[in-house]
C-alpha cells in the first residue's frame, strides 16, 4: 500500500547515503581528515574559586610554535605548524604525505582577569593557561533567589 516512513527517518537515510558516497570518494589514506573542527582548537574551560583554566589540545606543537595574546579583553591562542617534511622514493617523488601544516587559532572574551599573573604551560600536547581572577572567590553577580 503506502510506505509509511516518518519524514525524519527518510531524511536521515538520504543524508546517510550522501555521507557514505562522499566518504567513499574522500575517505582515503592519501587525503587529510579535515573533520568538523578543521583549523580550530579543541578546548576545555573550567572555573575555580581563584582562576579560569583554559586547556587546549595541541599535539605535535612545540612551545615556540604557539602564541598567546590578550587584546581588548580577547584571549587569542595561535599555533602554527610549518612541516614540509616528505618521504621521497629513489626518483625523488613524494610517496606519502600525511602530516599537515597550517595555522590554528581560538579567541575567547575574558574579563575579571589579572593579566599580569597569567601563566601558560605546555605538557604532553596540552596547553594549559591559568587566568587568575581579579576578585578571587567572587562569583560575579550571581545570587540564589528563594521561593516564597
BELBELDA-V697700 format. One record per residue. N is the residue number from 1. SS is DSSP state (helix for helix, strand for strand, loop for the rest). D_FIRST is the distance of its C-alpha to the first C-alpha in Angstrom with 1 decimal. Layout:
BEGIN
N_SS_D_FIRST, N_SS_D_FIRST
END
This chain:
BEGIN
1_loop_0.0, 2_loop_3.8, 3_loop_6.8, 4_loop_9.0, 5_loop_12.2, 6_loop_15.4, 7_helix_17.2, 8_helix_20.2, 9_helix_18.9, 10_helix_17.2, 11_helix_20.6, 12_helix_22.5, 13_helix_20.8, 14_helix_21.7, 15_helix_25.2, 16_helix_25.6, 17_helix_24.8, 18_helix_27.4, 19_helix_29.8, 20_helix_29.6, 21_helix_30.2, 22_helix_33.1, 23_helix_34.6, 24_helix_34.4, 25_helix_36.6, 26_helix_38.9, 27_loop_39.0, 28_loop_42.1, 29_loop_45.4, 30_loop_47.3, 31_loop_45.6, 32_loop_46.5, 33_loop_44.0, 34_loop_44.0, 35_loop_41.7, 36_loop_40.9, 37_loop_44.6, 38_loop_46.3, 39_loop_49.8, 40_loop_49.6, 41_loop_51.5, 42_loop_49.8, 43_strand_51.9, 44_strand_52.4, 45_strand_54.6, 46_strand_56.2, 47_strand_58.8, 48_loop_61.7, 49_loop_64.4, 50_loop_66.6, 51_strand_64.4, 52_strand_61.0, 53_strand_60.0, 54_strand_57.9, 55_strand_56.8, 56_strand_55.3, 57_strand_54.1, 58_loop_56.2, 59_loop_56.2, 60_loop_58.6, 61_loop_60.5, 62_loop_64.2, 63_helix_65.8, 64_helix_67.4, 65_helix_63.9, 66_strand_63.0, 67_strand_64.2, 68_strand_63.9, 69_strand_65.0, 70_strand_65.1, 71_strand_65.3, 72_loop_65.0, 73_loop_63.4, 74_strand_60.8, 75_strand_60.9, 76_strand_59.8, 77_strand_59.3, 78_strand_59.3, 79_strand_59.2, 80_strand_59.8, 81_strand_59.5, 82_loop_61.0, 83_loop_60.6, 84_loop_60.9, 85_loop_61.6, 86_loop_60.0, 87_strand_60.2, 88_strand_61.5, 89_loop_62.0, 90_loop_65.2, 91_loop_64.3, 92_loop_64.0, 93_loop_60.2, 94_strand_57.9, 95_strand_56.1, 96_strand_54.0, 97_loop_54.0, 98_loop_52.1, 99_loop_54.4, 100_loop_53.7, 101_loop_56.0, 102_strand_55.7, 103_strand_56.4, 104_strand_54.5, 105_strand_55.2, 106_strand_54.3, 107_strand_56.0, 108_strand_56.2, 109_strand_57.9, 110_loop_60.5, 111_loop_63.2, 112_loop_65.6, 113_strand_66.4, 114_loop_69.9, 115_helix_69.7, 116_helix_73.1, 117_helix_71.9, 118_loop_68.5, 119_strand_68.3, 120_strand_66.0, 121_strand_65.8, 122_strand_63.7, 123_strand_63.1, 124_loop_61.0, 125_loop_58.7, 126_strand_58.3, 127_strand_60.1, 128_strand_61.2, 129_strand_62.6, 130_strand_64.4, 131_strand_64.8, 132_strand_67.3, 133_strand_66.9, 134_loop_69.7, 135_loop_69.5, 136_loop_68.7, 137_loop_67.3, 138_loop_66.3, 139_loop_62.6, 140_loop_62.7, 141_loop_61.9, 142_loop_59.6, 143_loop_60.4, 144_loop_58.7, 145_loop_58.4, 146_loop_59.0, 147_loop_57.0, 148_loop_59.2
END
